[in-house]
Amino acid sequence: MSDDSNREFIERYFDEVTNKGDLDLADELFAPDYIHHDPANPDPHGVVGVEDVKRHLKELIDAFPDMQFTVDDVISQGDDVVARWTATLTHTGDYFGIPATNKSAVITGMNTWRLENGMAVEGWVNRDDLQLLQQLGVIPTPS
């Protein structure tokens, strides 16, 4: 894939799917057998398949309905693309068993995807969950 195609994938994912909540677009961006690796996901099998992607994203949107991502950097090489991002959000719904705190947070992270024919077939996410939980008041911030 070209760097332009990889960047278009990033733009469509963050602008339309996560920021605007267009979960149906996931059918165009993720392969039916997509595998997603997320250290915070309680399911040991991870997120597998586009329907799981939509379910996982709906859970995030339900927990943080105002969640907005800004892509800070994109690195693309061949079929691999990495996006470094910053997200702002307010915790107004259940998040992996944590009841709403109604607190706002700003977190950073990175997503890496392996693309085939314009669709993600495998992905990894790393975000600063400690920073998120501290801002939500779930974990104390060291003084």
C-alpha positions in Angstrom: 0.0 0.0 0.0 1.1 3.5 -0.6 1.8 6.0 2.2 -1.2 8.0 1.0 -3.5 5.0 1.3 -2.2 4.3 4.8 -2.8 7.9 5.8 -6.3 7.8 4.4 -7.0 4.7 6.5 -5.8 6.6 9.6 -7.9 9.7 8.8 -11.0 7.7 8.1 -10.6 5.7 11.3 -10.0 8.5 13.7 -12.1 11.2 12.0 -15.2 9.2 11.1 -15.2 6.1 13.2 -13.9 7.2 16.6 -14.6 10.9 16.6 -18.0 10.9 14.8 -19.0 7.4 15.9 -19.7 6.0 12.5 -19.3 2.3 13.5 -20.7 1.0 10.2 -17.5 2.4 8.4 -15.6 -0.3 10.3 -16.9 -2.8 7.8 -14.9 -1.0 5.1 -11.7 -0.5 7.2 -11.3 -3.9 9.1 -11.1 -7.4 7.6 -13.8 -9.8 8.7 -11.1 -11.8 10.6 -9.2 -8.8 12.0 -7.2 -9.4 15.2 -6.7 -6.6 17.6 -4.3 -6.7 20.5 -5.2 -4.4 23.5 -3.6 -4.9 26.9 -6.6 -3.4 28.6 -9.1 -5.8 27.0 -10.3 -8.3 29.6 -11.0 -11.0 26.9 -7.9 -13.2 26.7 -8.7 -13.9 23.0 -8.6 -10.2 22.2 -10.9 -8.5 19.7 -11.4 -10.7 16.7 -13.4 -9.8 13.7 -15.0 -6.6 12.6 -18.1 -7.2 14.7 -15.9 -7.4 17.8 -14.2 -4.1 16.7 -17.6 -2.4 16.5 -18.6 -3.8 19.9 -15.4 -2.7 21.5 -15.6 0.8 20.0 -19.3 1.1 21.1 -18.2 0.2 24.7 -15.6 3.0 24.5 -18.0 5.5 23.1 -20.6 4.6 25.7 -18.0 5.2 28.5 -16.6 8.4 26.9 -19.3 9.8 24.5 -17.4 13.0 23.9 -14.1 11.2 23.1 -12.1 13.0 20.5 -8.8 11.9 19.0 -6.1 14.2 17.4 -3.6 12.4 15.3 -0.2 13.8 16.3 2.0 11.7 13.9 1.7 9.0 11.3 4.5 6.7 10.2 3.9 4.5 7.3 6.1 1.8 5.7 4.7 -0.8 3.3 1.6 -2.4 4.7 2.3 -1.1 8.3 1.0 2.2 9.6 1.5 3.7 13.1 -0.5 6.6 14.5 0.5 8.5 17.6 -2.5 10.3 19.1 -3.9 12.4 21.9 -7.4 11.9 23.1 -9.7 14.1 25.2 -12.6 12.5 26.9 -15.1 12.6 29.8 -15.9 9.4 31.7 -19.8 9.3 31.8 -20.4 5.6 31.5 -19.1 2.2 32.6 -15.5 1.6 31.5 -14.4 -2.1 32.0 -16.4 -2.2 35.3 -15.4 1.2 36.5 -18.6 3.3 37.1 -18.7 6.8 35.6 -16.6 9.4 37.5 -17.8 12.3 35.3 -14.2 13.5 35.2 -12.4 14.6 32.1 -9.0 13.3 30.9 -6.4 13.8 28.3 -4.4 10.7 27.3 -1.8 9.7 24.7 -1.2 6.5 22.9 -0.3 4.8 19.6 -2.1 2.4 17.3 -0.2 0.2 14.8 -2.0 -1.6 12.0 -1.0 -4.1 9.4 -3.1 -3.5 6.2 -3.9 -5.7 3.3 -5.8 -4.4 0.3 -6.7 -1.2 2.2 -8.2 -3.1 5.2 -6.7 -3.7 8.7 -6.0 -7.3 9.3 -4.1 -7.0 12.6 -3.7 -4.1 15.0 -2.0 -3.2 18.3 -2.8 -0.3 20.7 -0.7 1.1 23.5 -2.1 4.0 25.5 -1.3 5.5 28.9 -3.9 3.7 31.0 -2.2 4.7 34.2 -2.5 8.4 33.3 -6.2 7.8 32.4 -7.0 6.1 35.7 -5.2 8.7 37.7 -7.1 11.5 36.0 -10.3 9.7 36.6 -9.4 9.4 40.3 -9.5 5.6 40.2 -5.8 5.4 41.1 -4.1 8.0 43.3 -1.5 10.3 41.7 1.8 10.2 43.6 2.6 13.5 45.3 
